[in-house]
Amino acid sequence: MTTSNATVHPSGVLPEDHHRGLRHRIDTTLLAEPDREIEVLGRVPDGATREETLQHLRRAATEVRRRAIQTVGAAGAGHIGGELSIADALVTLYLAEMNISPEQVEAGDPERDRLVLSKGHAANALYTALAVGGYVHPQALRTFLQPESMLNGHPARNKITAVEANTGPLGHGLPIAVGMALAARLDGSRRRTFVLLGDGELQEGSNWEAFMTAGNQGLDHLVALVDRNRLQQGARVADTNDLEPLADKLRAFGWEVVEVDGNDPGALLDAFGAVPASSGKPTFVIAHTDKGYPVSYMRDDVAWHHKVPGPDQVAQALTELDTILATIDRDNS
């Protein structure tokens, strides 16, 4: 078993301002410091060109990945493979597409867009994306999985202000999101509801009841994205309970279906920007990804569903990701 590289903060708690975005103060051991703290990049600046937008999102997704890997390595637990595959979707939503900001969340703005992370075991990626977006102080990431931390192994809305729903048991997030979308309609609101699902999770029957309800109700402000990395715990999805023909099934349930490269922020922007669909149907985005993307030794390897990288593997991943950051900087010069 991998042990935690935790250290005790001299005061026993994070400094007061480092509790931003959390429901309560944290009094716990802290994980070892990363090589550098993640930068709070925030939303894409107003007036940015498409290329500037994409560079912002690629940088943010890469920063999320490098910090998430260090967090899992230090904590000795996590689900890093599926966290890396959804980093692009998370930053595209929080930093560009959704009508949401830290100020809206703190004020409880009823018109903010909502996001539900149904594959709740990828909570570390959500927390890190929230940090890069300014919703949670980056230093709070050092409490991941520690005693009494707000950053649990699965997200909880009573611990972090920006978390909209408690998730973890698979098959719950989509039904919750359907309820949120129905509530928005009853409110006469134009807010949108997004839900991120795992492809192995689609084997849960509760999802298909929710798909049927959303299609029947014509919830055109609802978007479901499946992280189609083709792997689940211990095996390939196709070898466990094959989902294909997935697109045809969702169309039969009354959904608009869009298939994109889920590790391409530009393709994700286009898919999300077309919501609500002119057909009046909910939108289902099949995001084709690779588990562990883009780290060479993790990519498309089922072992990295919940394997923990050792120090040498963390270092290798950071080297690869820093090469990507250097390319982004060069393209921006």
C-alpha positions in Angstrom: 0.0 0.0 0.0 1.3 3.5 -0.9 1.5 5.7 2.1 0.7 9.4 2.3 3.4 12.0 2.1 1.5 14.3 4.6 3.2 17.0 6.7 1.7 18.9 9.6 1.3 22.6 9.0 2.9 24.5 11.9 -0.5 26.0 13.0 -2.4 22.8 12.4 -4.7 24.5 9.9 -4.5 26.3 6.6 -4.2 30.1 6.9 -7.6 31.8 7.1 -7.8 33.1 3.5 -6.9 29.7 2.2 -10.4 28.4 3.1 -11.9 30.2 0.2 -14.7 28.2 -1.4 -15.0 25.8 1.5 -18.0 25.4 3.9 -15.9 25.0 7.0 -12.3 25.6 8.2 -9.9 22.7 7.8 -7.9 21.4 10.7 -5.9 18.5 9.4 -2.5 17.3 8.2 -1.4 18.7 4.9 0.0 16.8 1.9 3.5 17.6 0.8 3.8 20.8 -1.2 3.8 20.4 -5.0 6.8 21.6 -7.0 4.8 24.8 -7.6 1.3 25.8 -6.8 -1.3 25.8 -9.5 -2.0 29.2 -11.0 -5.5 30.6 -10.7 -6.1 31.4 -14.4 -9.8 32.2 -14.1 -12.2 32.6 -17.0 -11.2 33.3 -20.6 -10.8 37.1 -20.8 -13.7 39.0 -22.4 -12.9 39.7 -26.1 -10.5 36.8 -26.5 -10.1 35.4 -30.0 -10.9 31.8 -30.5 -7.2 30.9 -30.7 -6.6 32.9 -27.4 -9.5 31.0 -25.9 -8.1 27.6 -26.9 -4.6 28.5 -25.6 -6.1 29.5 -22.2 -8.1 26.3 -22.0 -5.2 24.0 -23.0 -3.0 25.7 -20.5 -5.6 25.3 -17.8 -6.3 21.6 -18.6 -2.5 20.9 -18.5 -2.1 22.7 -15.2 -5.1 20.7 -13.8 -3.4 17.4 -14.9 0.0 18.2 -13.5 -1.4 19.3 -10.1 -3.9 16.4 -9.9 -1.1 13.8 -10.5 0.9 15.3 -7.6 -2.1 15.3 -5.3 -2.8 11.6 -5.9 0.8 10.7 -5.5 1.0 12.6 -2.2 -2.3 11.3 -0.9 -1.6 7.7 -1.9 -5.0 7.2 -3.4 -7.3 8.5 -6.2 -8.6 7.8 -9.6 -6.1 9.6 -11.8 -6.7 8.0 -15.2 -10.3 9.1 -15.4 -9.4 12.4 -13.9 -6.9 13.2 -16.6 -9.4 12.3 -19.4 -12.1 14.8 -18.2 -9.7 17.8 -17.5 -10.5 19.4 -20.9 -14.3 19.1 -20.4 -14.1 20.6 -16.9 -12.0 23.6 -17.8 -14.0 24.3 -21.0 -17.2 24.4 -18.9 -15.9 26.4 -15.9 -13.6 28.8 -17.7 -15.4 29.4 -20.9 -18.9 27.9 -21.5 -21.0 28.0 -18.4 -22.7 31.1 -17.1 -21.0 30.8 -13.7 -18.3 32.6 -11.6 -17.1 32.3 -8.0 -19.1 35.4 -7.2 -22.3 33.9 -8.6 -21.7 30.7 -6.6 -21.0 32.6 -3.3 -24.1 34.7 -3.8 -26.3 31.7 -4.7 -27.3 33.3 -8.0 -30.3 31.2 -9.2 -29.5 31.9 -12.9 -26.0 30.3 -12.8 -25.5 27.2 -14.9 -25.1 24.0 -13.0 -22.6 21.1 -13.3 -23.0 17.7 -11.7 -20.0 15.3 -11.7 -21.8 12.0 -11.8 -18.5 10.0 -12.0 -17.8 11.3 -8.5 -14.6 9.2 -8.0 -12.9 11.8 -10.3 -13.4 14.4 -7.6 -9.7 15.4 -7.5 -10.0 16.7 -11.1 -13.1 18.7 -10.1 -11.4 20.2 -7.1 -8.3 21.1 -9.2 -10.4 22.6 -11.9 -12.3 24.7 -9.3 -8.9 25.9 -8.0 -7.7 27.0 -11.4 -11.0 28.8 -11.9 -10.8 30.6 -8.5 -13.6 28.8 -6.8 -11.4 27.1 -4.2 -8.0 28.3 -2.9 -5.2 26.2 -4.4 -3.7 25.5 -1.0 -6.8 23.6 0.0 -5.8 20.9 -2.5 -3.1 19.9 0.0 -5.9 18.5 2.3 -7.3 16.0 -0.3 -8.5 12.8 1.5 -7.0 14.0 4.8 -9.0 13.6 8.1 -12.0 16.0 8.3 -11.0 17.6 5.0 -13.7 19.2 2.8 -12.0 17.6 -0.2 -13.4 14.0 0.1 -12.8 11.2 -2.3 -16.2 12.1 -3.8 -17.7 15.6 -4.0 -20.2 16.8 -1.4 -22.2 20.0 -1.7 -22.2 20.6 2.1 -18.4 20.9 2.0 -17.6 22.9 -1.1 -19.7 25.9 -2.2 -19.3 25.3 -5.9 -20.3 21.6 -5.7 -24.0 21.3 -6.8 -24.7 17.6 -5.8 -23.2 14.8 -3.7 -22.1 12.0 -6.1 -20.2 8.8 -5.8 -22.7 5.9 -6.2 -22.7 5.6 -10.0 -26.0 6.3 -11.8 -27.2 9.1 -9.5 -25.8 12.2 -11.2 -27.9 12.1 -14.3 -31.2 11.7 -12.5 -30.2 14.6 -10.2 -29.4 16.7 -13.3 -32.7 15.8 -14.9 -34.4 17.1 -11.7 -32.4 20.3 -11.9 -33.3 20.9 -15.5 -37.0 20.3 -14.7 -36.7 22.8 -11.8 -35.2 25.4 -14.2 -38.1 25.0 -16.5 -40.6 25.4 -13.7 -38.7 28.6 -12.7 -39.0 29.9 -16.2 -35.2 30.1 -16.2 -32.8 29.8 -19.2 -30.0 28.3 -17.1 -28.4 25.1 -18.3 -27.6 21.9 -16.5 -24.5 19.9 -17.4 -23.7 16.4 -16.1 -20.4 14.5 -16.7 -20.7 10.7 -16.7 -18.4 7.8 -17.1 -19.0 5.3 -19.8 -18.8 2.3 -17.5 -21.4 4.2 -15.4 -23.9 3.9 -18.3 -24.4 0.3 -17.4 -26.5 1.5 -14.5 -30.2 1.2 -15.2 -31.1 4.5 -13.4 -29.4 6.4 -16.2 -31.7 5.0 -18.8 -34.8 5.9 -16.8 -33.4 9.4 -16.7 -32.5 9.4 -20.4 -36.1 8.4 -21.2 -37.6 11.1 -18.9 -35.4 13.9 -20.3 -36.2 13.0 -23.9 -39.9 12.7 -23.2 -39.9 16.1 -21.4 -37.8 17.8 -24.1 -35.3 19.2 -21.6 -33.3 21.2 -24.2 -31.3 23.0 -21.5 -29.8 19.7 -20.3 -26.4 18.5 -21.5 -25.0 15.1 -20.6 -21.3 14.4 -21.5 -20.0 10.8 -21.3 -16.2 10.4 -20.8 -15.9 7.7 -23.5 -12.5 6.4 -22.5 -13.6 2.8 -23.1 -12.2 1.6 -19.7 -13.8 0.9 -16.4 -12.5 -0.6 -13.2 -10.6 -3.7 -14.1 -11.6 -4.1 -17.7 -12.7 -2.6 -21.0 -16.3 -1.4 -21.1 -16.9 -3.5 -24.3 -15.8 -6.6 -22.5 -17.9 -6.0 -19.4 -21.3 -4.8 -20.8 -20.9 -3.3 -24.3 -22.7 0.1 -24.8 -22.8 0.1 -28.6 -24.5 1.4 -30.6 -24.5 4.1 -28.0 -25.4 7.1 -30.3 -28.3 5.2 -31.9 -29.7 4.3 -28.4 -29.6 7.9 -27.2 -31.3 9.1 -30.4 -34.0 6.5 -29.9 -34.5 8.0 -26.4 -35.1 11.4 -27.8 -31.7 13.1 -27.5 -29.6 15.1 -29.9 -26.2 13.3 -30.0 -22.9 14.9 -30.8 -19.6 13.0 -31.0 -16.4 14.9 -30.4 -12.7 14.5 -29.4 -13.1 15.0 -25.7 -9.5 16.0 -25.3 -10.0 18.9 -27.8 -11.3 22.1 -26.1 -12.3 23.5 -29.5 -14.5 20.6 -30.3 -16.0 20.8 -26.8 -16.7 24.5 -27.1 -18.6 23.9 -30.4 -20.7 21.1 -28.9 -21.6 23.1 -25.7 -22.2 26.3 -27.6 -24.9 24.6 -29.7 -27.1 24.1 -26.6 -30.0 24.4 -26.5 -30.5 22.4 -29.7 -32.9 23.8 -32.2 -34.7 20.5 -32.2 -35.9 21.1 -28.6 -34.2 17.9 -27.4 -31.6 17.4 -24.6 -28.0 17.1 -25.9 -25.8 14.1 -25.3 -22.1 14.6 -26.0 -20.0 11.5 -26.6 -16.6 12.7 -25.7 -14.0 10.2 -27.1 -11.0 10.3 -24.7 -8.1 8.3 -23.5 -7.9 7.3 -19.9 -4.7 8.8 -18.5 -4.4 11.3 -21.4 -1.8 12.6 -22.4 0.7 10.9 -20.0 2.5 8.2 -22.0 2.7 5.4 -19.4 -0.9 5.9 -18.3 -2.7 6.4 -21.6 -5.4 3.8 -22.4 -4.2 1.5 -19.6 -6.9 0.1 -17.4 -4.5 -0.2 -14.4 -4.6 3.6 -14.0 -8.3 3.6 -13.1 -7.1 3.8 -9.5 -3.4 3.1 -9.5 -1.1 5.5 -7.6 2.0 6.9 -9.3 5.3 6.6 -7.4 7.7 9.5 -7.2 9.6 8.6 -10.4 6.3 8.3 -12.3 5.1 11.6 -10.9 8.3 13.2 -12.1 8.0 11.6 -15.6 4.4 12.8 -15.9 5.4 16.4 -14.9 8.2 16.4 -17.5 5.8 15.3 -20.2 3.2 17.9 -19.2 5.8 20.7 -18.9 6.8 19.9 -22.5 3.1 20.5 -23.5 3.1 23.8 -21.5 6.3 24.9 -23.3 4.6 24.2 -26.7 1.6 26.2 -25.6 3.8 29.1 -24.6 5.8 28.9 -27.9 2.5 28.9 -29.9 1.4 32.0 -28.0 4.6 33.9 -28.6 
